[in-house]
Amino acid sequence: MAKRGMALAEAVATLVGCIIGAGIFGIPYVVAKAGILAGIINILVLGTVILLINLYVGEIALRTKKIHQLAGYAEKYLGQTGKIIMTISAIFGIVGALIAYIIGEGEVISAIFGFNPFTVSVVFFVIASAVVYFDLMAVKKFELYLGAVMLALILVICFISLPHVNLSNLSNFNLGQIFLPYGVVLFAFIGAAAIPEMEEELKGNKKLMKRAIIIGSLIPFFVYLLFMIAVVGVTGAGTTELATVGLGKAIGQHMILLGNLFAIFAMATSFFILGLALKWMLHYDYHINKTVSWAIACFIPFLIFLAGARSFVSVISITGAIAGGIEGILIVLTAKRAKKFGEQKPEYSIPLNWLVAIILIALFAFGIAYQFLF
């Protein structure tokens, strides 16, 4: 029984750690512009949709004898084209996140020390790319513990912030901007790539997969709601693109240090993990020379930053809507095929008729189109 409990906790921690990352810092900014009700609607709808998507990925994994990554499942059930599109989506998502972290580190470090944000971003990139080049990611071994620390720090920030909440900051609602938070919120919820690892952790306890996915998907849901309300309630119209920057200005020196040091740590570790993931993907899966893989993983995001990408929120909004949307559509299509052509009976099954599939695909397609049109 104790082993089952430990396996469940480890699997939940894996999913929570993959979902909750630097994307949380952008949610309050778009919600402050669209209104708290728009933020709640986006988190409720997308949180529910991503819970479904995660459950579908779990079912796909349980219907398949071998454990694959998302691109592998797409190849098995959708063919080579599915694998290529899923891989492109994953690369686009990682590159977008890396650009955002280069921008974000400049902003938060300059908020503490008063340095020029561009200069700080360049210095951060030099250090971070060296870490990725030499595979110095020792914290990768402690990823689950880092996730727990990150969750605890978010809750501490919320606890400190709540007494400073001004309810008038939570009363605005801009119907014309109701879809504004979509891309940022979707970016913050993406985490399906962790589910194959969860299956590995639940070997011998695969009946716990459904429960682990539900718990692991709901924890970020409630954390995002609490963080959004706490930050927007304090900073209102003065909410900054990186939430902790404005929060520090509103509450005082201790929050400038706590909030922004936390943001620095969260974005740096996310950069290392994703940079290494892309480097390894290109090297091991596509047999690209290790140095070239590193250069692609690190310098493409940096060159895009140098070319003029300067808005943390814009980058994660575009990345979330497009990469998250394409991934979501492919997962729905893969799940439909896996239900028909799966190799074994799964420990659970989530209904997926064509009406549900069309609604989900239409939602993701709308989100992609919204980024281009508005």
N, C-alpha and C positions, 0 to 999 in steps of 0.2 A: 504493500500500500504506500509506504514511504517512497519507494522507487518510482511508483506511478505519479505521485505528487511532485517529485523532483523533475521528472521528465516533462510533466505538464508545465511547471514553472519555467523550465529552461526554454521550452518551445514558445511560450507566451512572451518571455523576455526577448527572444530572437526577433519575433514579429514586431513587438513594441519598439525595440531598438532600431529596427530597420525603418519603421514609419516615422517616429518622432525624431526630427533632425532640425536643421537650420531653417527649414520652410516655415516653422512656427513663428519666426520673427517677422515674416511678411504679412501674416493674416491680419493683425490689428490695423495696419495702414489702409488696406483696401476696405476693411469693414468700417473704419472711421469715415471713409468717403461715401460708402453705399448705405450706411446705417446699420445699427446693431441687429435689426430684424432681418435684413438681407444677409448678414453674416450668419445668423442662426439658421436661416433657411438653407443657405449653401452648405453649412456644416452638417445639418440634418440630412439633406438629400444626398450629398456626396459621401457622407459617412456611411449611409445605408447602402448606397450603390457599391462602394468599395468593400464593404462587408460581404456583399453578394459575390463580387468579383473574387475576393480572397477565398471564399467558400468554393467557388467553381474551380479555382486553381488547385485547392486541396483535393477536390473530387477527381480532377484530371490526374493528379499525382497518384491517387489511390487506385485508379482504373488502369494504371500503367505499371508494368513489372519493373522496369528500370527507372532509376531516379534521373531526371534531366533538369536542366535550367529551362527558363521560359522559352528560349529559342529552340531548345531541343524538343519540347512538347509541341510547339508550333510546327516544327518540321515533321514530326511523327504523324500529326493529324491533319495538317494543312499543306504539307509538301515543302519543297525547297523554297518556294516563293514566300510561304508563311515564315520560315526561318529567317530569310533575308530581311523581310519587313520588320520582324520582331527585333532582329539585331540592330538594324538602322535606328529603330525607335529607342532601343536601350542606349546606343552610342549618343544619339541626340540628347537624351535625358541626362546622361552623365556629363556631357560637354556643357550643357546649359547650367547644370548645378555647379560645375567647377568655375564657370564664369561668374555666377552669382556669389560664390564664396570669395573669389578674388576681390570683387567689388565690396562685399560686406566686411571683409577684414580691414580694408582701408577705412571704411566708415567708423567702425566701432573702436579701432585703435586710436584714430584721430580724435574721437569723442573723449577719450581718457587723457591723452597726452597733448592734444592740440597740433599734431603734425599734419602735413598735407596728405589728404586721403589717397591721391594718385600715387605719391611716392611710397606711402605705406603699402599699398596694394602691390607695387612692383617688388618691394623688399620681401613681402610675404611670399609672392610667387617664387622668387629666387630660392628662398628657404624651403618652401613646400615642394617645389619640383625636385630639389636635391634629395629630400626625404623619399619621394617616389622613385627617383633614379636608383638610390642605394638600398631600397626596400627596408628603410629604417622604421617601419610601422610596428614598433613593439606593442603599441596600445591595441592593435588588432587582436592580440591574444586575450585582451581583457574587454572585448567589445560588449559582452553582456553586462559586466559591472559598470562600464561607462554609461550604458543605457540607463541603469538604475540611478546612477549619480545625476545624469541629465534630468531624469524625471523628478528626482528629489529637489534639484535646484529650481526647476520650473515651479514646483509647488511652493517653495520658499519665496520666490519672487512674487507669486500670486498672493501669498499670505501677507507679505509686507505691503503690497499694493492696495489690497482691498479696503483698508481704513481710509485711503485717500480718494476713493471713488466718488465722483460727483454724478449723481443720478441724471442730471440734465444732459450729460454727455452720452447717455444711453437712450435718449428719446428720439433722436433723428432717424429718418428713413427716406431714402431717395429712390423712388420706384424706377426711375430711368437708369439707375446704376445697379440694379438688383443682380445682374450677372457679372459685375466687376470682380467680385471675389473668386469667381469660378476657378480660374487657372491657378491662382495661389493656393486655394484650399485643396484642389486636386493634387498639386505638387506635394503638399504637406501630408497627404494621405497615401501616396504611392508606397507600396511595400510588398507587393506580391512576390517579388524575387526571393524573399526570405522563406517562402513556404516549402520549396524543395528541401531546404536545410532543416526545417521543422520536421518534415517526414523522416529525415535521417535521425534526428534526435528522439523521435517517438517510435523507433524500431521496437517491436514487441508490444507497443501500446498505441497502435494506430487508431483504436477506437476513440482515443482522446483528441484526435486531430480536429474534429469539428469544434469541440469545446475550446481548444487552444486558439483556433482561428477567431472564434467569436469574442473571447476575452481579449485577445491581443489586438483585435480591431476596435473594440469598444473603449479601451483605455485611452488611446489617442483622441477619440471622439470627445470624451469628457474633459480631457486635459486641454484641448483646443478651445472648447467652449469657455472654460474657466479662465484661461490665459487671455482670450479675446475680450471677455467682459472686464477683467481686471485692468488690462492695459488701456482699452478704449475709455473705460470709466474714469481713469486718471487723466489721460492726455487729450481725449476728445479730438477736436479739430487739429490739435498740435501733434497728433500721432505721426511719428517718423517712419520712413520705409523700413528701417530696422528698429523694431519696437523698443528694444532696450536703450537705444540712444535717447529718445524722447522721454522714456520713463525715468531715466537717470536725471535728466534736466528738471523734471517735474517733482521728483521726490527728494533728491539730494545726493550728496557725495557718496554715501554708502551704496545707493542703488546704481550710481554711475560705475562704481567699481564692481559690485556684485553682478549686475545685469550684463555689463559689457565684457567683463572677464569671462563670464559664462558663454556669451555669444562668440567671443574669440576662440575659446576652447572647442565649442560645438562645431563651428565652421571649419576650423583647422583639422580636427579629426575626421570630419565628413570629407574634406578635400583629400586627405591622405587615403582614406578607405576607397573612395570612388576613383581617384587617380590610379591607385594600384589595381583596382578591379578592371579598369579599362586597359591598362598596360598588360595585365595578365591575359585578358580576353583576346587582345590583338596578337599577343605572342604565342599563347598555347592553342587557341582555337583557329587562328588564321595564319600561324607560322610566320609571323612577321618578326624580323630581327628585334631583339630585346631593346636595343638603343633606339631604333626607329619607333617601336611601340611606345616607348617612354616619350619621345619627342612629339608624336601624334597626340598622346593622352594629355600632355601638359601644355604644349605650345599652341595648339589650335585654340583652346579657350583663352590663352593669354593674348594671342594675336587679335581675337575678336574683341577682347577688352580694350586693347590698344587702338582698335579701329573705331571705338566710340561707345561701346556698351558700358553704361555708367549707372543704370538704374537697377538696383537689386530686385525690386518688386516686378518690374517689367520683364526681366529675364526669367524669374521663376514662374511668372504668370504664363508666358509663352511656352516655356519648357513643360510646365504641368499640363496645360491644355493640349498641346500637340503630342508630346511623348506619352503622357498618361492616357490621352484619348485613343491613340493608335494601339497602345498596349491593351487597353480595355476592350476595344473592338476585337482584336485578335484573340483575347482570352475567351470572350463570348463564343466566337466561331469555333475555337478549339474545344471548348466544353461541349458544344453541340455535337461535334464529330466524335469526341471521346465517349459520349453517352451511347453512341451507335457502334463504334469500333473499338472500344476499350478492351483490354486483354483480360481483365479480372473484375470480379464484383467488388465495389468499394465499400468501405465501412459506413459511409453515409452517401446520400444522394439529394441534391437540391433541384427542385423542379426548374426546368428551363424550356418552356414552349416558345414557339416562334413569336408570339406577341411580346413576351418578356424580352426576348433577344432583340427584337426590332426597337423596343422602347430604349433599351440600354445602348444599342448602337446609335440610335438617333440622338441620344443625350451626348454621347462622346463626340459624334460628328458635329453637332451644334456647337459644342465647346471649341472645337478646332476652327470652325467657320467664324465664330465670334471673334477670335483673336485676329483673324485677317480682315474682317469687316469693320471692327470697331477699335 
